[in-house]
């Protein structure tokens, strides 16, 4: 799948089939994060891959994260606040977006989770204090049933280019 096609095909998936993610796909997804750009090439990221059902259940207790227990893989993106105090969040999000696009190209669904209990995640996964939990990424095979929230999100129209792009000066066509 071409990158632009993956971008157009990507949708937030909140309902997953009971099927594992292949090790090959997971390796490519993680490698796409590894090769991501970062400020000063600090690479201040660390990703915790969570397949254990009990840990996924614990993380799913946050608002809007209930489907994490259903997702066969949750990738927890952490940023090293000491290594890159100013840019760790940006660098981790760039790497995680690469993971989203790679997973889509692999035929998998993802959902970016920004609503989580950091203390709960930190405790369940033994994440050290110098690492900030930036985001969680659910990864798996989309369930065939209709995902109501994703359907609504996909059906929303996108802004026109003229509403989001200016040339040379803000507000200039």
N, C-alpha and C positions, 0 to 999 in steps of 0.2 A: 504494500500500500504506500502510495506517495505521501509525503508529509502533509501537504495541503488537504489531501483526501482524508487523512486521519484527523486533522483539525475539524473538518466539516462533519465527520462521522461521530466524533467524540460527544458523549452525553454523560451526565451523572447517573450512575447505576446504583440503585439502592435495593435491588432484589437479585440474589445470586443463586445459581444452580448448585446443587450438591456435587460438585466436580472439582478435583484439585487443579491447581495451576501447575503446568509442567515445569520441571527444574530448568529446562532450556529457556523457556519464556521468562521465568523469574530471573535467570542469569542475565539475559539481554536487557530486561527492565532495569536491573540494578547497575549494569554496566553503562547504560545511558545516563545514569546519574553520576557515575564515577568520572565520565569524560566531559561533564558539563563545565562551562566556564565559571570562574569565581574571581572575585576581586583579589588582585595581587597573586593569583593562583594559590591562595591559602587553602582551598578545599576544606572549609571548616565544618563539614557535614559528617554525620554518622547516621546510618539507617538501621533500625531494628526491625527485622522481619518476624512477624508474629503469626504463627499458624496454630498455636495451642488454643483450643476452644475455651478453656477456662480463662485464659488471659484476654481473649477477644470478648468474652462475656463481661469481664470486669471493665474493660474499656468502653463497652456499649452502654454503660449506665448513664452517660452524659446525654444531655438534651440533643436530639436530632441524630444520635449515633447508635440507635438501637439495632440497626441492620448490621453492625460490625460483627455480631456473633454469627451471622449468616455468611459473611464474606470469608472465603477460605484463606486469604492472606490479607494482613494489614501491615503496611509499611509505615513505621514511625520515623519521621524526619526530624533529626536533632541538629542544632547548630552550636558550635563551640564559641561561647561568648568571650573566652580568653584569647583564642587564636585570631578572631576577627570581630572585635566588639561592635563595629559599626555596620558590617555587611553580612554577618552570618545568616540573618533572616532572608535577605535577598538571595544570597547564594544557595541556600537550602531550597527556596521556592523555585528557583531556576532549575535545579537538579530534579525536583519533584515534578515539574511540568514536563521535563524530558521523559520521566517515567510514565506519565499519563499518555503522552503521544506514542511511546514505544508499546505500552500495553494495548492501546487502541489498534496499532498496526499488527499486533499479535492476535487480534480478534477477541481481546478481553475487555471487560468493562471496569471502570474505576469510579470512585467518588472521593473527592477531596473533602476532608473533614477538618474544619477550623473550630468547630464547637466540641470541645473535649475538656475534661477535667485534668489539667496538667499534673496536679498532685497525685491523682489516681494512676495516671499513665506512668509517671516518674517512679512511683512506688512499685507498681506491678512489674515494671521492666528493669528496675534497679539502675535508673539513669542518674549519673553523677550531677552534682550541683552546677558545674561549669558548662553543662550542656542545656540548652533551652529546647523544649519540645515545640517545634514550629508548626507542624501539621501532621495529620494522619492520612493515609491513602488506602482505601479499600480496593482490593484487586480480585477479580474472579470472572467466571463465565456468567454473563447475564442470564437470569432466569427468563424463560419464555413469557411468563405472565406479564401483563401490562404494568409498567411502573408509572403510577399516576403522577408523581412529582416530576419525574424526568420527562414525561409526555407534555406536561404543562410548560416546563422550561424550554423544551425543544420547539414548542408551538409558538412561543413568544417571538415577535418580530425583532429583528436586530436594527439598531440605529443605522441611518444612512451615513455614508462616508463623510458627507458634508457636515454632519453633526458632531463628528469626533476628530476630524482632521483639519488643521489649518496649515497654510504655507507661508513661511517667512515670519508671520506675526500671528498671534492668537486672534481667531475670528476672521482671518483673511482667507478667501477662496483661492 
